[in-house]
Amino acid sequence: MFSGANVKTVMTHGHNHNSMYGVGAAYSKTDAERFLRKLVLEHVLTEELHVTAHESACCYLRLGQRAADIMCGERSMIRG
């Protein structure tokens, strides 16, 4: 969703209509991964790791404890 990928899962669940869809399209894969890791480390996002019935691992990102601060404009992740 962050990179704006047009994959079936994103489209099926309507994530392409989310205001955050594609905001990271200008980032390289490496920079996007660094940014998302920073958000996890600063508790803006949390990771949930699940092992499926077929013993493969799936990781999900969810809003973290500090996500509301950014969404309300009380905090910014961009420093200028």
N, C-alpha and C positions, 0 to 999 in steps of 0.2 A: 504494500500500500504506500509506503514512504517514497519509494522510487517511481511510482506511477505505472507499475507493471500491468499489462492487460492480460492477466491470466484468468482462467475459468473460475477459480475459487473466489478471487476478488470480485469479479463481475456477478457471480451467483449470489453472493452475500450482500451485494450493493455497496461494498466499500469504496467503489469508484465515485460515489456520491458524497462521501465524507469530505469535509473541508480540508483535512490533512492529506488527502490523496494526492500524491505526486509532488509534495513540497520538497522532497529531496532529489528530484530528478536531475538536478545539475551537479550533484555530488558524484564523485567516482565511487566505485564499490568500496574501496579502502577507506575513503573519507566518511562514507555513510556508516560503515561498521564502527569506525572510531567515535563518531557522533552518538550513535545509539549506545555504545558501550559507556560513554560519558553520562548519558541520561540514566543508565542503570546504576552506575557508581554514585550518582548524586540523588538516587531514590526518586527520580521523576518517573522512571519505568521500573518494573520488576519483571524478572524472568521466572517462568514456571516451566519446569521440565517434567514431562510425562513419558513413561515407557508404555508403548502400545502392546496389544496382545501378541503382536508378531515380534516383540522385543526390539523394536526400533525406537529411538528417542525423538521426541518432538518438543521443541521449545517454543513457548508462547510469550509474547510481551504484553504486559498489562500496565495500566496506570499505577504509579507508585504513590507513596505518601506525599511527595512534593509536587505532584502534577497539578493540583488545584492552584498552587501559587503561580505557575506559569499561565494557566488557562485564565486566571483572573487578572493577569497583568502585573502581579506583585513582584514577579521575578522574571528575568530574561536569561536565556541561554547564550545570547549573542553579546559579546563584549566588544565595544568599539573604542 
